[in-house]
Amino acid sequence: MLKKTAVATALILTLMVATGFRNASAQDSSAPKAAPEAEKTVNAYRLDFSVNEFDDGKKINTRQYSMNLNADDGNEIKIGTRVPVEAKQGEFQYLDVGTNIWCRIGERANGLPLSVRAEISNFAMPEQQTQNSHPVLRQLSIRASTLAQLGKPMVVGSVDDPNSKRQFQLEVTVTKLK
């Protein structure tokens, strides 16, 4: 019985001492406090895209698109038409025809990493259509990643039309917003 009392007394003393130390350290105002986590400044950017069309080296058309986005974030521009196409008798599927540009910009010590996906489709000219009733679509897709340069237009991708002397270029200009 004496052993049980001694063990219980030792346990109670240990708990009292541990609780006392914990309360003392919690109330010690000289102890260094954890610094609040520094808020990271988020910068915003405007991206101006140009889709330039050239025929035999001469610029014949330009389409322009713009978006604002924060660093380390992605955004998308989508404009077009959903075209119903009859897959089987009475069953329709829809094709998205138009322009879709997705972009993500970051901020790193070595620059502004930029990722771009552009998909552009449109209907072929009447002389390029076939005799059947199904629409003929022209499509181009550019997927690119690079380091952007502020305020300078840069071509992020270029594709040639295999059926003509036309070329399409995707150009972007990045501007830091205040």
C-alpha positions in Angstrom: 0.0 0.0 0.0 2.9 2.3 0.8 4.2 1.8 -2.8 0.8 2.7 -4.3 0.7 5.9 -2.2 4.3 6.8 -3.2 3.6 6.2 -6.9 0.3 8.3 -6.7 2.1 11.1 -4.9 4.9 11.1 -7.4 2.4 11.2 -10.3 0.5 14.1 -8.7 3.7 16.1 -8.1 4.8 15.5 -11.7 1.5 16.7 -13.1 1.6 19.8 -10.9 5.1 20.7 -11.9 4.4 20.1 -15.6 1.2 22.3 -15.5 3.1 25.0 -13.7 5.8 25.1 -16.3 3.2 25.2 -19.1 1.3 28.1 -17.5 4.5 30.0 -16.7 5.8 29.7 -20.3 2.4 30.8 -21.7 2.4 33.9 -19.5 6.1 34.8 -20.2 5.9 38.1 -22.1 9.6 38.1 -22.8 9.4 35.0 -24.9 9.7 35.8 -28.6 6.3 35.8 -30.4 5.8 34.1 -33.7 6.0 36.7 -36.5 2.7 37.0 -38.4 2.9 35.5 -41.8 3.9 38.1 -44.3 1.2 38.8 -46.9 2.3 38.2 -50.4 1.6 41.0 -52.7 -0.4 39.9 -55.7 0.2 41.8 -59.0 -2.3 42.1 -61.8 -1.5 42.0 -65.5 -3.4 42.8 -68.7 -2.7 40.5 -71.6 -3.5 41.8 -75.1 -3.6 39.0 -77.7 -3.6 39.5 -81.5 -4.3 36.8 -84.0 -2.7 37.9 -87.2 -3.4 36.4 -90.5 -0.9 36.7 -93.3 -1.4 35.7 -97.0 1.9 35.2 -98.9 3.7 37.4 -96.2 1.2 40.3 -96.3 -1.0 40.9 -93.2 -4.6 40.7 -94.2 -6.5 40.4 -90.9 -6.1 40.9 -87.2 -8.3 39.9 -84.3 -7.7 41.3 -80.9 -8.6 40.0 -77.4 -7.7 41.2 -73.9 -7.9 39.8 -70.4 -6.8 40.8 -67.0 -5.5 38.3 -64.5 -3.6 38.0 -61.3 -0.1 36.5 -61.0 -0.2 32.7 -60.5 -3.8 32.6 -61.8 -5.4 31.5 -65.1 -8.2 33.0 -67.1 -10.1 32.3 -70.3 -11.7 34.1 -73.2 -14.3 32.2 -75.2 -16.4 33.6 -78.1 -18.2 31.6 -80.7 -21.2 29.6 -81.8 -22.4 26.1 -80.9 -23.4 24.5 -84.2 -25.7 21.4 -84.2 -24.6 18.6 -86.4 -26.8 15.5 -86.9 -24.6 12.5 -86.0 -27.4 9.9 -86.5 -30.9 10.2 -87.6 -32.5 12.4 -84.9 -29.4 12.7 -82.7 -27.5 15.9 -82.6 -24.0 16.8 -81.4 -22.8 20.4 -81.0 -19.5 21.7 -82.3 -18.0 24.8 -80.7 -16.9 27.1 -83.5 -15.0 30.3 -82.6 -12.1 31.4 -80.5 -11.0 30.1 -77.1 -7.8 31.5 -75.4 -6.7 30.3 -72.0 -3.7 31.8 -70.3 -1.8 31.6 -67.0 0.9 34.0 -65.9 3.2 33.6 -62.9 5.9 35.6 -61.1 9.3 34.1 -60.4 12.7 35.5 -59.7 13.8 34.7 -63.3 10.8 36.4 -65.0 7.1 36.0 -65.8 6.3 32.4 -66.9 3.4 32.5 -69.4 1.4 29.5 -70.6 -1.1 30.0 -73.5 -3.6 27.7 -75.2 -5.4 29.1 -78.2 -7.9 27.2 -80.3 -9.5 29.0 -83.2 -12.0 27.5 -85.6 -14.3 28.9 -88.3 -16.3 27.8 -91.3 -14.5 27.3 -94.6 -15.2 29.7 -97.4 -18.0 28.6 -99.7 -15.6 27.6 -102.4 -13.9 25.3 -99.9 -17.2 23.5 -98.9 -17.9 20.1 -100.1 -21.1 19.0 -101.9 -22.6 17.3 -98.8 -24.6 19.2 -96.3 -22.1 19.0 -93.5 -20.2 22.1 -92.6 -16.5 22.2 -93.2 -14.4 23.8 -90.5 -11.0 25.3 -90.4 -9.1 24.9 -87.1 -5.8 25.9 -85.6 -4.4 25.3 -82.2 -1.4 26.8 -80.5 -0.1 25.7 -77.1 3.0 27.6 -75.8 4.9 28.4 -72.7 7.6 31.0 -72.4 8.9 33.9 -70.3 7.0 37.0 -71.0 8.5 40.5 -71.5 6.6 43.4 -70.1 5.4 45.9 -72.6 6.9 44.2 -75.7 4.7 42.3 -78.2 6.0 38.8 -78.7 4.8 36.0 -81.0 4.1 32.9 -78.9 3.1 30.7 -81.8 2.8 30.6 -85.5 1.1 28.0 -87.9 0.9 27.7 -91.6 -2.4 26.8 -93.4 -1.5 23.6 -95.3 -4.0 24.4 -98.0 -2.8 27.9 -98.9 0.0 30.4 -98.5 -1.7 31.7 -95.3 0.0 31.9 -91.9 -1.5 32.6 -88.5 0.4 34.1 -85.6 -0.6 34.5 -82.0 1.0 37.5 -80.4 0.8 38.7 -76.8 1.7 41.9 -75.0 1.9 41.8 -71.2 1.3 45.0 -69.2 1.6 45.2 -65.4 -1.4 46.9 -63.9 -1.0 49.3 -60.9 
